[in-house]
Amino acid sequence: MANVSVFNMEGNEVGTLELNDAVFGVEVNEHLVHMAVVAQLANKRQGTQKAKTRSEVSGGGRKPWRQKGTGHARQGSTRAPQWKGGGVVFAPTPRDYTIRLNKKEKRAALKSALTSRVNENKFIVVDAMNFDEIKTKKFVSVMNNLKIDKALVVLDEGCRNTVLSARNIPTVKTASAGTINVYDILKYSTVVATKAAVASIEEVYA
């Protein structure tokens, strides 16, 4: 089992924590991680774009002029694509972009992402991160003490003040053990988790 250092909010090491290999020590499956990221991004797409083809634009039921003798190119409808106000060639239509992964694939991808962060020494454990008041400056100081800039901060339940203190920092995102996902783990260069959050993750995914 991998051992990681545990820090306090002042950035001082206060102990070590043994991570469960069933979650933080699996074989990294890069293909599965890629599939999970593609699926997550695709599932965010609304797919509501729509434009009308020439058959859907109203009007244009008669030829704008006779076929021959005018000097103009022959035209059959003023709703053809080359006309202003005409239909769109290969117009986009509403569609569903959903990509589905089964439960085992999702769990395996998440474990692979967490393991990769541990292997890269980009997984930091904090003994606790509870704030008495909502203070963005205090959260920034904690990040500075840990020498972290861009991070996904995984908190245990009951850290409302901490979440509110971090929400205005563009390089930080907070999450709970039940809402972490592969995309966020990879997007942020470092994962910071409280000891309680690590225990919750191991309870859910081990």
Phi, psi and omega in degrees: 000143180281141176250133177236153179285148176249130182246159170262181185289347176274357180088009179268140178285128184240003179161192178229161179224134179269122182269147180285122181295340179292342179243315188254008182222033181273169174285126184286123178254095185295325180296318180292322177297318178298316179300319181294320179293315179299317180296317181296317179291321180294322183288346175280342184288137182280325180065034183255008181293143184206135171222157185269137171277174183297335180282343183260346179280131182287151178091189177072028185280347180234157176297136181293332173206168183294163188296316188235158169090000182263341186091345176277161169292148180294138180224141180255336183201147176276005178252011174291156187302331183282352180267146172296129183087003179277180180287169181259134177287132181050051184297141176292146179230155179304138179209163180257121182267006187303132171242128185253131171246145178282171187298320181295320179295318180297315181294318181295321179294319180295317179297321179296318180295317179295318179298319180297323178293322178294316181296329181272004184059035179249021179242113185245132180253132178246139184297322177196157178215066180253127180255140176282336181218164178275111186213104180299321181300324179292320179294319178299320180294324177295317178297321179293322178297325179274358180058049182236141178250298183251117188212149167262118184256115182261118185247158174276173182294149177088018179251046185300316181297324179293317179299315181291330179288335184263349192290340180266004180264113187294338183264009182231138173229135178258151180207165174254172181299332182271352183243002179293150179215165186298317184301313181293322179299321181278330183292318182267135189294335182225143174252122177248129182223143174282161180300320180295322179293321177298317179298321179294318179299315180294325179293322184281317192254350182288000000 
